[in-house]
Amino acid sequence: MNASPTPREHSARELTDRIAALPMSRWHYNMIALTGAILIFDTADQGLASASQVDIARDFGVQQTELGLLISAAFFGATISAALIGFLADRFGRKRMIAWSIVIFSLATAGASLSQDFSHLIVLRVIAGIGYGGLLPLAWAFGSEFSPVASRGRTLSWLNAFYGAGSALAYLIGLAVIAPFGWRWGFAIFLIPTLLAVLVLRHMPEGAPYLIRKGRYDEAREQVERIEAKVLGNSPRPEAISSVGDEFDTGADISMVRAAKLLFGRRHLLSTTSTILAWPLPAMFVAGLLSFYPLIFVNDLGLSLSQVLAFLTFSSFMTIVGRFLSGLFLDPIRRLSPSGMKTYLGVGVAFFGIMPFAILATEWSAAVLLVLLCAQYLLQGLWAGAAMTYVPTVLPLALRNSGLGLFSALTNLASIVGPILMGALLEFGGLHLASWVVLTASLLCAIFVIAFGHREPPIILPATPAGTIPAEVISNTAGEQ
């Protein structure tokens, strides 16, 4: 027999349901703008090493293999924080961890502008990665918890687009700051995001489940009442929406070790592997060959640095368009066929190899090159919007935080390997070999995803001992929003 929810779980559920029932309002748009600004600087920091690699190579006299280490360094730090951030947020609070993460990556990136040698720069990039690595899962959890259930898909789609805008910002900084003034000034301006940490501490609410786990019942209820007052004014409070089968988190902890055992067990091995090939592994292609585009276009294609950065800045905005469009396409595709989503993702993974191969296999005019780059980033945005919306929905509620943390850690691990591998391929095998390797790997991954990826039914956890995690939470998933 299923255990009844404890008073603690009931209180958290009641408050979460009241937030979910609210209509979209100015308060929600302010929270989306704040969270979106955090995600923009998060991604911009990730792309900064790519935008500044030509200038850094000249300054320190390093080769492509060393530049691969520079790009991978931040992802190494991000892997550590992504694996730990769920536990730390449960212990110290999501709002506090978001603020500290911003401060760490901002100060480390700005401090890197003072690096006197390449090793010093590498160490500071690792620290910056520790800062920004946990921001994406925390921002995603915040967006899911505090957005109205009727508008949740739209909210997450907007946050997804903000995340994509960071790549464009990185190249814009490269064009406007790094190209004329040098890479050190491009790093130094990342002191600006520290202001966001102040706004987070002052205006971002803490999750009701966290407050109740800490015994702060009155504070949790007062916080929800303040939000209701800001959203509703004098209007009556709407009826709460039941959270069973929705985004409710009881606060029960599932360790990443147990999550990994469940996801990589015999029952789910194929579907979990296909999910990795659909999300974390393509990050290896993005952080690998794509991150070397500035150096390739300058050294191999003979373009000027300013021209390359202008092309990449413009084409990166197409990623935002792709992420927005994916929000429109996903629901019709899922309704069309149970296999629609995995086919969509598989085709997207294939284009991670097809587009770079098409761009680099032949010498194009500048106009054609720009069109191909725009097409590549548009397709990348369409894939990213699907991957980052689909993966959470195939995880049971009780595995949502730890499962996303695991996949985020694997994504960062792939982003570490990608630049190192690609730097070595470019240095010792040349551009031709590197583009063929990426094409072959992406096509093989695409075939596997389409053949063995998740159909719409989600992973179901095995039974657990009574008193650990309520059975209704384990067996239900988010479903359609």
Secondary structure, 3 states (H helix, E strand, C coil): CCCCCCHHHHHHHHHHHHHHCCCCCHHHHHHHHHHHHHHHHHHHHHHHHHHCHHHHHHHHCCCHHHHHHHHHHHHHHHHHHHHHHHHHHHHHCHHHHHHHHHHHHHHHHHHHCCCCCHHHHHHHHHHHHHHHCCHHHHHHHHHHHHCCHHHHHHHHHHHHHHHHHHHHHHHHHHHHHHHHHCHHHHHHHHHCCHHHHHHHHHHCCCCHHHHHHCCCHHHHHHHHHHHHHHHHCCCCCCCCCCCCCCCCCCCCCCCHHHHHHHHCCCCCHHHHHHHHHHCHHHHHHHHCCHHHHHHHHHHCCCCCHHHHHHHHHHHHHHHHHHHHHHHHHHHHHHHHCCCHHHHHHHHHHHHHHHHHHHHHHCCCCHHHHHHHHHHHHHHHHHHHHHHHHHHHHCCCHHHHHHHHHHHHHHHHHHHHHHHHHHHHHHHHCHHHHHHHHHHHHHHHHHHHHHHHCCCCCCCCCCCCCCCCCCHHHHHCCCCCC
